């Protein structure tokens, strides 16, 4: 059957500060999405959170960018924002950049990752959700999963993956895209993937079958708002097993935390720490950045799961490494490379400081 998997998220209020999500907000979202399933709009759903971000995972047969599905997500976020405002949660409705729904939530604040595909006999899905980081955070993990044989041995020994994968890369500042074929264009591709503040992997495709393998949210909240209102806190869907990397290969990049932008006030570099859902409560300097992974099997569109994939002692060393990296970076305080370079802080309060001091700069 042709199936659409939609993951739509928004930060509509933090509890406490930017740390977590209030149970009443999650309960309201559950009721809204359950009603949509009962009406027949959805096949199935799962409501969860990563830090202070509300995550709506939905299966249906309406295709990508469907107005009814996006309207459901928007109305749910509005209803939850009302709860957040009553509770005086921090930043209530901060990802809601528009006053009313206009057909699609893209460009309106929430992050979106959707894919349409024909469900396989055994359809394994891993959904990654992050908090306190930006959309380019998936560049390194997706490269490792689908292009690095040191991470994914299937690229070497599995005949159905040996032909490689293609990467759709978005220039989020210029609204352009380019497709690279791996492995032969890896060197060209890495020029851009290594600059995640501007270039982000939007989707990955199996080159021989053309099947969608992964998709991420590439929305940059600050670019949409024209000011800093919070970090992007992206989501990413990865199909696994069969002609795609195995579950262990999909999770392996997170065994060593990569450095991402975000953290406190969205203005710092920090380690992306893989954690169980219950531990996705970034409190130290509003961080460090967190990533959770929800694993599902799909059966006729039904979400069998989730299994909390990072709730595993095998990732204890990664968490310890992330804490050690956090210690080192925090010792730098306001100095780069802990703080982002000035050109990446144009949507923070930094321009106000520069404007205040503009008349005091003299020619040398």
TORVO-276146 format. One record per atom (N, C-alpha, C): residue number from 1; x, y, z. Coordinates in steps of 0.1 Angstrom, whole numbers. Each point is the difference from the previous one (the first is absolute). Last residue first. Layout:
   nr   east  north     up
  NUM      X      Y      Z
...
end
This chain:
   nr   east  north     up
  364    415    530    112
  364     14     -1      5
  364     10      6    -10
  363    -54     11     12
  363      9     -5    -10
  363     14     -1      6
  362    -43     -4     33
  362      8     10     -8
  362      9     -7    -10
  361    -48     -8     33
  361     11     -6     -8
  361      7     11     -8
  360    -39      8     28
  360     13      0      7
  360     11     -7     -7
  359    -47      3    -14
  359      6     13     -1
  359     13      1      7
  358    -27    -41      2
  358      4      4    -14
  358      8     13     -1
  357    -22    -26     38
  357     14      3      0
  357      5      6    -13
  356    -45    -16      7
  356      3      9     11
  356     14      6     -1
  355    -13    -34    -30
  355     -7     13     -3
  355      3     10     10
  354     14    -44      8
  354      8      6    -11
  354     -5     14     -3
  353    -25    -26     30
  353     12      4      6
  353      9      7    -10
  352    -39    -19    -16
  352     -3     11      8
  352     12      6      7
  351      3    -40    -26
  351     -1     12     -8
  351     -3     12      8
  350      1    -43     23
  350     13      6     -4
  350     -1     12     -9
  349    -35    -31     18
  349      0     14      4
  349     14      7     -3
  348    -16    -40    -32
  348      0      1     15
  348     -1     15      3
  347      6    -17    -44
  347    -14      0      4
  347     -2     -1     15
  346     43      0    -23
  346     -7     12     -5
  346    -15      0      5
  345     40    -31      7
  345     -8      5     11
  345     -8     13     -5
  344     33    -26    -26
  344    -11     -9      4
  344     -9      5     11
  343     39     23    -15
  343     -9     -1    -11
  343    -11     -9      2
  342     34      5     33
  342     -9     11     -1
  342    -10     -1    -11
  341     19    -45     21
  341      6     12     -6
  341    -10     11     -2
  340     -9    -35     40
  340      0      0    -14
  340      7     13     -5
  339     14    -22     47
  339    -10      9     -6
  339      0     -1    -15
  338     31    -27     17
  338    -12     -3      8
  338    -12      8     -5
  337     48      2    -16
  337    -11     -5     -8
  337    -13     -5      8
  336     15     44     11
  336     -1    -11    -10
  336     11    -10      2
  335    -19     29     42
  335     10      0    -11
  335     -4    -11    -10
  334    -21     12     44
  334     -5      7    -12
  334      9      0    -12
  333      8    -38     35
  333    -10     11      2
  333     -4      7    -12
  332     31    -39     10
  332      3     11     -8
  332     -9     12      1
  331     -5    -43     23
  331     11      8      6
  331      4     12     -9
  330    -33    -32    -14
  330     -5     10      9
  330     11      8      7
  329     11    -36    -30
  329     -6     12     -7
  329     -5     11     10
  328     16    -41     18
  328     11      7     -7
  328     -5     13     -7
  327    -31    -29     22
  327      9      6      9
  327     10      9     -7
  326    -28    -27    -27
  326     -7     12      6
  326      9      7     10
  325     16    -40    -17
  325      1     10    -10
  325     -7     13      5
  324     -5    -38     26
  324     14      5      1
  324      2     11    -10
  323    -42    -21      1
  323      2      8     12
  323     15      5      1
  322    -11    -29    -36
  322     -7     13     -1
  322      2      9     12
  321     17    -44      2
  321      8      9     -9
  321     -7     13     -2
  320    -24    -31     24
  320     12      5      8
  320      9      9     -9
  319    -36    -21    -21
  319     -5     10      9
  319     11      6      9
  318     10    -36    -29
  318     -3     12     -8
  318     -5     11      9
  317      8    -42     20
  317     12      7     -3
  317     -2     13     -9
  316    -38    -28     10
  316      5      7     12
  316     13      8     -3
  315    -28    -30    -29
  315      3     15     -3
  315      4      7     12
  314    -11    -46      2
  314     10      1    -10
  314      3     14     -4
  313    -36    -13     30
  313     13      3      6
  313     12      0    -10
  312    -52     13    -10
  312      9    -12     -1
  312     13      4      6
  311    -42     24    -18
  311     -1     -5     13
  311      8    -13      1
  310     -8     24    -41
  310     12      5      8
  310     -1     -4     15
  309    -36    -10    -31
  309     13     -7     -5
  309     12      5      8
  308    -53     -8      9
  308      9     11      3
  308     14     -5     -3
  307    -47    -16    -23
  307     11     -5      9
  307     10     12      1
  306    -56      3    -11
  306     14      1     -3
  306      9     -8      9
  305    -37    -20    -26
  305     11      6      8
  305     -6     12      8
  304    -18    -17    -46
  304      3    -10     10
  304     13      4      8
  303    -38     24    -32
  303     13      2      6
  303      2    -10     11
  302    -31     -2    -47
  302      0      0     15
  302     14      1      5
  301    -11     -6    -47
  301     -1     14      5
  301      0      2     15
  300      3    -43    -21
  300    -12      6     -5
  300     -2     14      5
  299     38    -15     23
  299     -9    -12     -5
  299    -13      6     -4
  298     55     14     16
  298    -13      4     -5
  298     -8    -12     -5
  297     40     12     40
  297     -4     -9    -12
  297    -13      5     -5
  296     37     30     29
  296    -13     -6     -2
  296      1    -11    -11
  295     31     35     37
  295     -1    -10    -10
  295    -13     -6     -1
  294     26     48     18
  294    -12     -9      2
  294     -1    -10    -12
  293     38     35     25
  293     -3     -8    -11
  293    -12     -9      3
  292     27     50     17
  292     -6    -12      3
  292     -3     -8    -13
  291     34     43     19
  291     -6     -7    -11
  291     -6    -13      6
  290     21     52     18
  290     -4    -14      1
  290     -6     -5    -12
  289     36     42     21
  289    -10     -4    -10
  289     -3    -15      2
  288     18     20     45
  288      4      1    -14
  288    -11     -4    -10
  287    -15     31     30
  287      6    -10     -9
  287      6    -11      8
  286    -13     45     15
  286    -11     -3     -9
  286      5    -11    -10
  285     27     10     36
  285      1     10     -9
  285    -10     -2    -12
  284     -7    -38     27
  284     13      7      2
  284      2     10    -11
  283    -40    -27     -1
  283      0     10     11
  283     13      7      2
  282    -33    -34    -34
  282     13      7      0
  282      0     12     10
  281    -25    -47     -9
  281     -4     12      8
  281     13      8      1
  280    -12    -48    -17
  280      1     12     -9
  280     -5     12      6
  279      0    -46     18
  279     12      8      3
  279      2     12    -10
  278    -35    -33     -4
  278     -2      5     14
  278     12      9      4
  277      1    -23    -42
  277    -10     11      0
  277     -1      6     14
  276     46    -21    -12
  276    -13     -5      1
  276    -10     11      1
  275     47     10    -23
  275     -6     -3     13
  275    -13     -7     -2
  274     49     23    -24
  274    -11     -9     -3
  274     -6     -5     14
  273     27     47    -15
  273     -1    -11      9
  273    -12     -9     -2
  272     34     39    -24
  272    -14     -6     -2
  272      0    -13      8
  271     32     45      9
  271     -1    -14     -4
  271    -14     -5     -1
  270     14     53     -9
  270      0    -10     11
  270     -1    -14     -6
  269      5     59    -10
  269      2    -14     -5
  269      0     -9     12
  268    -28     48     -3
  268     12     -7      4
  268      1    -13     -8
  267    -37     33      2
  267     12      8     -4
  267     13     -7      3
  266    -50     -6     11
  266      2     -4    -14
  266     14      6     -5
  265    -16      2     46
  265     -4     11     -8
  265      2     -3    -15
  264     22    -37     26
  264     -6     12      7
  264     -2     12    -10
  263      5    -44    -26
  263      2      1     15
  263     -6     13      5
  262     17     -9    -50
  262    -12      1      7
  262      2      3     15
  261     28    -27    -44
  261     -3     14      5
  261    -14      0      7
  260     36    -43     -2
  260    -11      7     -8
  260     -2     14      6
  259     35    -48     -1
  259     -2     14      5
  259    -10      7     -8
  258      2    -55     10
  258      6     11     -8
  258     -4     13      5
  257      6    -51     24
  257     -8     13     -2
  257      8     10     -9
  256     -1    -55      1
  256     10     11      2
  256     -6     13     -2
  255    -27    -37     -5
  255      9     -6     11
  255     12     10      3
  254    -34      5    -35
  254     -3      7     13
  254      8     -6     11
  253      0    -18    -45
  253      6     13      0
  253     -1      7     13
  252    -22    -44     -7
  252     15      1      3
  252      6     14      0
  251    -47    -16    -12
  251      3      6     13
  251     15      2      3
  250    -15    -20    -41
  250     -7     12      1
  250      3      7     13
  249     15    -44     -7
  249      8     10     -8
  249     -6     14      0
  248    -22    -36     22
  248     12      3      7
  248      9     10     -8
  247    -41    -15    -19
  247     -2      8     11
  247     13      4      7
  246      6    -11    -51
  246     -6     -7     12
  246     -2      9     11
  245      1     18    -52
  245      8     -4     11
  245     -8     -7     11
  244    -22     -5    -47
  244      4     11      8
  244     10     -4     11
  243    -25    -29    -29
  243      9      7     -9
  243      5     13      7
  242    -18    -33     34
  242     -2     -3    -14
  242     10      8     -9
  241     -7     24     46
  241      0    -14     -3
  241     -3     -2    -15
  240    -15     47     20
  240     11     -9      3
  240     -3    -14     -4
  239    -13     58     -4
  239     -5    -14     -2
  239     12     -9      2
  238     -8     51     21
  238      9     -9     -7
  238     -7    -14     -1
  237    -10     56     13
  237     -6    -13     -1
  237     10     -8     -9
  236      2     47     33
  236      5     -7    -11
  236     -6    -14      0
  235     -2     55     23
  235     -4    -14      0
  235      5     -6    -13
  234     15     48     32
  234     -5     -8    -12
  234     -4    -14      3
  233     10     49     22
  233     -4    -13      6
  233     -5    -10    -10
  232     14     50     -1
  232     -9     -7     -9
  232     -5    -13      6
  231     11     43     31
  231      7     -8     -9
  231     -9     -9     -8
  230    -13     49     20
  230      2    -13      4
  230      7     -8    -10
  229    -11     45     -6
  229    -11     -3      8
  229      1    -14      6
  228     28     43    -28
  228      2    -12      7
  228    -13     -3      9
  227     -3     25    -48
  227      6      3     13
  227      1    -13      7
  226    -21      2    -42
  226      8     12     -1
  226      7      5     13
  225    -29    -40    -13
  225     -5     10      9
  225      7     14     -2
  224     12    -40    -25
  224    -14      3     -3
  224     -5     12      8
  223     44    -15      6
  223     -1      6    -13
  223    -15      3     -3
  222     11    -21     40
  222      4     14      0
  222     -1      6    -13
  221    -10    -46      5
  221    -10      8      7
  221      4     15     -1
  220     10    -40    -34
  220      8      8      9
  220     -9     10      6
  219     -8    -51    -25
  219     -4     13      3
  219      9      7     10
  218      0    -46    -19
  218     11      9     -2
  218     -4     15      2
  217    -12    -56     12
  217     -6     14      0
  217     12      9     -2
  216      1    -51    -20
  216      2      8     12
  216     -8     13     -1
  215      6    -55    -21
  215     -4     14     -2
  215      1      7     13
  214     13    -51    -28
  214      0      9     11
  214     -5     14     -4
  213     -1    -37    -30
  213      6     -7     11
  213      0      8     13
  212    -27     -7    -51
  212      4      9     10
  212      5     -8     12
  211      3    -20    -50
  211     -8      1     12
  211      5     10      9
  210     18    -16    -43
  210     -6     13      0
  210     -9      2     13
  209     29    -39    -17
  209    -14     -1      1
  209     -7     14     -1
  208     48     -2     -1
  208     -5    -10    -10
  208    -15     -1      0
  207     23     30     31
  207      2      4    -14
  207     -5    -10    -10
  206    -19     17     48
  206      7    -12     -5
  206      2      2    -15
  205     -5     43     33
  205     -7    -10     -8
  205      9    -12     -4
  204     -8     47     37
  204      9    -10     -6
  204     -8    -11     -7
  203     -6     56     19
  203     -5    -14     -3
  203     11     -8     -5
  202      7     44     18
  202    -14      0      1
  202     -5    -15     -2
  201     47     26     17
  201     -5    -12     -7
  201    -15      0      2
  200     29     46      3
  200     -6    -11      8
  200     -5    -11    -10
  199     31     50      5
  199     -4    -11     -8
  199     -4    -11      8
  198     13     41     21
  198     -6      4    -12
  198     -5    -11     -9
  197     21     -7     43
  197     -8     12      3
  197     -7      6    -13
  196     31    -38      0
  196    -14     -3      4
  196     -9     12      3
  195     46    -15    -25
  195     -5     13      4
  195    -15     -1      3
  194     24    -38    -16
  194      9      5     11
  194     -4     14      4
  193    -20    -21    -37
  193     -5     -6     12
  193      8      5     12
  192     14     13    -43
  192    -12      7      4
  192     -5     -6     13
  191     39    -18    -20
  191      2     15      0
  191    -12      7      6
  190     -2    -46    -10
  190      4      3     14
  190      4     15      1
  189    -14    -19    -42
  189    -11      1      9
  189      5      5     14
  188     32    -11    -34
  188     -8     13     -3
  188    -11      2     10
  187     24    -40      4
  187      9     11      3
  187     -7     13     -3
  186    -23    -40    -10
  186      1      2     14
  186      8     13      3
  185    -16    -24    -42
  185      0     14      2
  185      1      4     15
  184     -1    -46    -17
  184      9      7     -8
  184      1     15      2
  183    -28    -38     23
  183     13      5      5
  183      8     10     -9
  182    -45     11      3
  182     11     -6      7
  182      1    -15     -4
  181    -21     50    -20
  181      0    -15      0
  181     12     -5      7
  180    -31     48      2
  180     13     -6     -1
  180     -2    -15      0
  179    -31     48     -9
  179      0    -14      3
  179     14     -6     -3
  178    -25     51     14
  178      9     -7     -9
  178      0    -15      5
  177    -28     52      8
  177      3    -14      3
  177      9     -6    -11
  176    -20     52     25
  176      4     -8    -12
  176      3    -15      4
  175     -9     44     26
  175    -12     -8     -5
  175      3     -7    -13
  174     29     28     29
  174     -3      4    -13
  174    -12     -7     -6
  173     16     -9     44
  173      0     14      0
  173     -4      5    -14
  172      5    -46     11
  172    -12      5      7
  172      0     15      0
  171     17    -41    -32
  171      6     13      5
  171    -11      8      7
  170      2    -56     -8
  170     -7     14     -1
  170      9     11      5
  169      3    -54    -21
  169      5      9     10
  169     -6     14     -3
  168     -5    -56    -10
  168     -6     13     -4
  168      4     10     11
  167     22    -50    -16
  167     -3     10     11
  167     -5     13     -6
  166      6    -57    -13
  166      1     14     -4
  166     -5      9     11
  165     25    -53     -1
  165    -12      9      2
  165      2     14     -5
  164     22    -55    -10
  164      0     13      7
  164    -13      7      1
  163     16    -45    -17
  163     -1     10    -10
  163     -1     14      6
  162      0    -41     26
  162     13      3     -5
  162      0     11    -11
  161    -36    -23     26
  161      4     14      4
  161     13      4     -7
  160    -21    -44     -5
  160    -11     10     -2
  160      3     14      4
  159     31    -37      7
  159     -1      3    -14
  159    -11     10     -3
  158     32     -5     44
  158    -14     -3     -4
  158     -3      5    -14
  157     43      6     23
  157     -3    -14     -2
  157    -14     -4     -3
  156     18     47      5
  156     11     -9     -6
  156     -5    -14     -3
  155    -28     32     21
  155      4      7    -13
  155     11     -8     -7
  154    -16    -13     43
  154     -8     -4    -10
  154      3      7    -14
  153     20     11     43
  153      7    -11     -8
  153     -9     -5    -11
  152      3     47     27
  152    -10     -9     -5
  152      6    -10     -9
  151     28     31     24
  151    -12     -1      8
  151    -10    -10     -4
  150     39      7    -25
  150      5     -3     14
  150    -11      0     10
  149     -8     12    -46
  149      1    -15      2
  149      6     -3     14
  148    -29     44    -18
  148     13     -4      7
  148      1    -15      2
  147    -39     25    -19
  147     11      1     -9
  147     14     -4      6
  146    -47      1     21
  146     -2     -4    -14
  146     12      1     -9
  145      0      9     49
  145     -9    -11     -2
  145      0     -5    -15
  144     26     38     13
  144      5    -12      5
  144     -9    -12     -3
  143    -15     43    -11
  143     12     -4     -9
  143      5    -13      5
  142    -34     18     26
  142     -5     -5    -13
  142     11     -4     -9
  141     12     21     42
  141     -6    -14      1
  141     -5     -6    -13
  140     17     45     -2
  140     11    -10      3
  140     -6    -14      2
  139    -31     36     -7
  139      9     -2    -11
  139     10    -11      2
  138    -36     19     30
  138     -1    -13     -6
  138     11     -3    -11
  137     -6     43     23
  137      5    -10     10
  137      0    -14     -6
  136    -18     43    -19
  136     12     -6     -5
  136      6    -11      8
  135    -38     28     14
  135     -3    -11    -10
  135     12     -7     -6
  134      4     20     50
  134     -5      6    -13
  134     -1    -12    -10
  133     -4      2     58
  133     10      0    -11
  133     -7      4    -13
  132    -20    -10     45
  132     11      9      2
  132     11     -1    -11
  131    -30    -42      1
  131     -4     12      6
  131     13      8      3
  130    -22    -44    -34
  130     11      7      8
  130     -5     13      6
  129    -14    -52    -24
  129     -5     13      4
  129     10      7      9
  128     -8    -46    -37
  128      9      8      9
  128     -6     14      2
  127    -18    -52    -16
  127     -2     15      0
  127      8      7     10
  126     -3    -49    -30
  126      6      6     11
  126     -3     15     -1
  125    -21    -49    -21
  125      2     14     -1
  125      6      5     13
  124    -14    -47    -33
  124      7      5     12
  124      3     15     -1
  123    -31    -41    -24
  123      3     14     -1
  123      5      5     13
  122    -11    -46    -29
  122      5      3     14
  122      6     14     -1
  121    -22    -14    -37
  121     -5    -11      8
  121      4      2     14
  120     -4     46    -26
  120      7    -13     -3
  120     -6    -11      9
  119    -22     48    -19
  119      4     -7     12
  119      6    -14     -4
  118      1     45    -29
  118     -7    -12      1
  118      5     -9     11
  117      2     56      0
  117      7    -12     -6
  117    -10    -12      1
  116     11     56     13
  116    -10     -8     -5
  116      7    -12     -7
  115     13     40     40
  115      4     -8    -11
  115    -12     -9     -4
  114     17     47     33
  114    -10     -9     -6
  114      6     -9    -11
  113     10     40     41
  113      6    -10     -7
  113    -10    -10     -4
  112      4     53     24
  112     -8    -10     -7
  112     10    -10     -7
  111     -7     44     40
  111      9     -8     -8
  111     -8    -12     -6
  110    -20     51     16
  110      2    -14      3
  110     10     -7    -10
  109    -11     47     -9
  109      6     -3     13
  109      3    -14      3
  108    -19     20    -41
  108     -8      6     10
  108      6     -3     14
  107     16    -17    -43
  107      2     14      0
  107     -8      7     11
  106    -19    -46    -12
  106     14      4     -4
  106      1     15     -1
  105    -41    -24      9
  105      7      6     12
  105     15      4     -4
  104    -47      1    -30
  104     12     -8      2
  104      8      6     11
  103    -43     18    -13
  103      1    -11     -9
  103     11     -9      2
  102     -9     39     27
  102     -2      5    -14
  102      3    -11    -10
  101    -13     15     57
  101      5    -10     -9
  101     -3      4    -15
  100      8     37     39
  100    -11    -10     -4
  100      7     -9    -10
   99     26     33     23
   99    -12      1      7
   99    -11    -10     -3
   98     56     -7     -2
   98    -12      6     -8
   98    -12      1      9
   97     42    -20     14
   97      4     13     -6
   97    -11      7     -7
   96     12    -38     38
   96    -12      3     -8
   96      2     15     -5
   95     30    -23     31
   95      2     -5    -14
   95    -12      4     -9
   94      0     11     47
   94     11      7     -6
   94      2     -5    -15
   93    -34     -9     38
   93     -3      3    -14
   93     11      6     -8
   92      8      3     51
   92    -12     -6     -5
   92     -3      4    -15
   91     39      6     34
   91      0      0    -15
   91    -13     -6     -6
   90      4    -14     49
   90     10      9     -6
   90     -1     -1    -15
   89    -43     -8     32
   89     12     -6     -4
   89      9      9     -8
   88    -45      5     24
   88     11      9     -1
   88     13     -7     -2
   87    -46    -18      0
   87     10     -4     10
   87     12      9      1
   86    -34      9    -32
   86     -7     -1     13
   86     10     -4     12
   85     16     -1    -45
   85     -2     14      5
   85     -7      1     14
   84      6    -42    -22
   84     13      5      4
   84     -1     14      6
   83    -38    -20    -20
   83      3     -6     13
   83     13      6      6
   82    -11     13    -43
   82    -10      6      9
   82      2     -6     14
   81     25    -18    -35
   81      5     13      4
   81     -9      7     10
   80    -14    -40    -20
   80     11     -3     11
   80      6     13      4
   79    -31      2    -35
   79     -7     -5     12
   79     10     -2     12
   78     18     10    -42
   78     -8     12      5
   78     -7     -4     13
   77     22    -34    -24
   77     10      9      6
   77     -7     12      6
   76    -27    -29    -24
   76      5     -7     12
   76     10      9      8
   75    -16     14    -42
   75    -10      1     10
   75      4     -6     13
   74     29     -6    -36
   74      0     14      4
   74    -11      2     11
   73      4    -42    -20
   73     12      3      8
   73     -1     14      5
   72    -33    -13    -30
   72     -2     -7     13
   72     12      3      9
   71      2     16    -43
   71    -10      8      8
   71     -2     -7     13
   70     27    -22    -31
   70      7     12      6
   70     -9      8      8
   69    -19    -36    -22
   69      9     -5     10
   69      8     12      6
   68    -30      9    -35
   68     -7     -5     11
   68      9     -5     12
   67     18     15    -42
   67     -5     11      7
   67     -7     -5     13
   66     42    -25    -24
   66    -15      0     -1
   66     -5     11     10
   65     47    -16    -13
   65     -5     14     -1
   65    -15      1     -1
   64     17    -48    -12
   64      7     10      7
   64     -6     14     -2
   63    -31    -45     -1
   63     11      6     -7
   63      7     10      8
   62    -39    -29     13
   62     -3     13     -7
   62     12      6     -7
   61    -10    -40     31
   61      2     -3    -14
   61     -4     13     -9
   60     23    -11     54
   60    -13      2     -8
   60      2     -3    -15
   59     25      5     55
   59     -1     -8    -13
   59    -14      3     -6
   58     35     27     39
   58    -13     -4     -6
   58      1     -8    -13
   57     23     27     47
   57      4    -10    -10
   57    -13     -6     -5
   56     18     46     29
   56    -12     -7     -5
   56      4    -10    -11
   55     23     30     44
   55      2     -7    -12
   55    -13     -8     -4
   54     21     45     31
   54    -11    -10     -1
   54      1     -6    -14
   53     39     23     34
   53     -6      0    -14
   53    -11    -11      0
   52     33     12     36
   52    -12      8      0
   52     -8      1    -13
   51     31    -41      9
   51      2     12      8
   51    -13      8      0
   50    -10    -33    -29
   50     14      0      2
   50      3     13      7
   49    -47    -33     -7
   49      7     12      2
   49     15     -2      0
   48    -51    -24    -18
   48     11     -1      9
   48      7     14      1
   47    -43    -33    -24
   47      4     14      5
   47     11     -2     10
   46    -22    -29    -44
   46      6     -1     13
   46      4     14      4
   45    -36    -30    -37
   45      8     12      4
   45      8     -4     13
   44    -33    -19    -47
   44      5     -2     14
   44      8     13      3
   43    -29     -1    -38
   43      0    -14      3
   43      5     -3     14
   42    -26     46    -16
   42     13     -7      2
   42     -2    -15      1
   41    -38     27     -8
   41     10      8     -7
   41     14     -7      1
   40    -43    -14     21
   40      5     -6    -13
   40     10      7     -7
   39    -22      8     44
   39     -8      5    -11
   39      4     -6    -13
   38     23    -10     40
   38    -14     -5      1
   38     -8      4    -12
   37     44     17      5
   37      0    -14     -4
   37    -14     -6      0
   36      5     44     15
   36      2     -1    -15
   36      1    -14     -4
   35     -4      8     46
   35    -13      3     -7
   35      2      0    -15
   34     38     -6     26
   34     -8    -11      2
   34    -14      2     -7
   33     31     36      3
   33      4    -10    -10
   33     -9    -12      0
   32     -7     33     33
   32     -2      6    -13
   32      3    -10    -11
   31      9    -12     45
   31    -14      0     -2
   31     -3      6    -14
   30     45      0     14
   30     -5    -14     -1
   30    -15      0     -4
   29     20     41     11
   29      4     -5    -13
   29     -5    -14     -3
   28     -7     17     43
   28     -8      7     -9
   28      3     -4    -15
   27     27    -17     35
   27    -13     -5      0
   27     -9      6    -10
   26     43     18      6
   26      0    -13     -7
   26    -13     -7      0
   25      4     40     24
   25      2      3    -14
   25      0    -13     -8
   24     -1     -3     46
   24    -13      4     -5
   24      1      4    -15
   23     40    -13     25
   23    -10    -12     -3
   23    -13      5     -6
   22     45     29     -8
   22     -9     -2     11
   22    -10    -12     -4
   21     52      6    -17
   21    -14      3     -4
   21     -9     -3     11
   20     54     17      2
   20     -8    -11     -3
   20    -14      4     -5
   19     39     31      9
   19      5    -13      3
   19     -9    -12     -5
   18      4     53      0
   18      0     -8    -12
   18      3    -15      2
   17    -23     27     38
   17      8      7     -9
   17      0     -8    -13
   16    -17    -33     29
   16      1     14      5
   16     10      7     -8
   15    -28    -16    -25
   15     -3     -3     14
   15     13     -7      6
   14    -19     31    -48
   14      9     -8      7
   14     -4     -1     15
   13    -24     10    -52
   13      1      4     14
   13      8    -10      8
   12     -8     -4    -47
   12    -12      8      3
   12      0      4     15
   11     30    -22    -43
   11      2      4     13
   11    -11     10      4
   10     -1    -40    -39
   10      0     14      4
   10      3      2     15
    9     -4    -39    -47
    9      3      4     14
    9     -1     15      2
    8    -12    -47    -34
    8     -1     14      1
    8      2      4     15
    7      2    -43    -37
    7      5      3     13
    7      0     16      0
    6    -23    -43    -32
    6      3     15      3
    6      4      1     14
    5     -8    -39    -41
    5      5      2     13
    5      3     15      2
    4    -30    -32    -37
    4      7     12      3
    4      3      1     15
    3    -11    -41    -40
    3     -2      6     14
    3      8     13      1
    2    -20    -43    -35
    2      7     13      0
    2     -3      7     14
    1      0    -55     -7
    1     -8     12      0
    1      9     12      0
end
